[in-house]
């Protein structure tokens, strides 16, 4: 299974929009859509952020939410 397929399944399973994912990894929505369809590759930094995302680093703690981060 390709990383893009894993991410798509992860997003769907968790009710996360692709727009949020694209913003988190620093990828424009249209370029990100091209990645999901296999028409382009992510940059090394975007790949790093993708792996962070899959590890749950995009989830804010209650402390971060209360501090407004």
C-alpha angles and dihedrals in degrees: 000000000000122000090244090056091049091050092047091052091046092052093047093046092051099040093243120151120234087232090064092048092048091050092048094053094041097246126135112246095243093048090046090051088053089053091051089052093047096249098118143017129239121243118253090256092050090049090051091050090047091057090047089051092052089051090057099253089135091069114096121220119234088253091057091048093050091047090051096241 
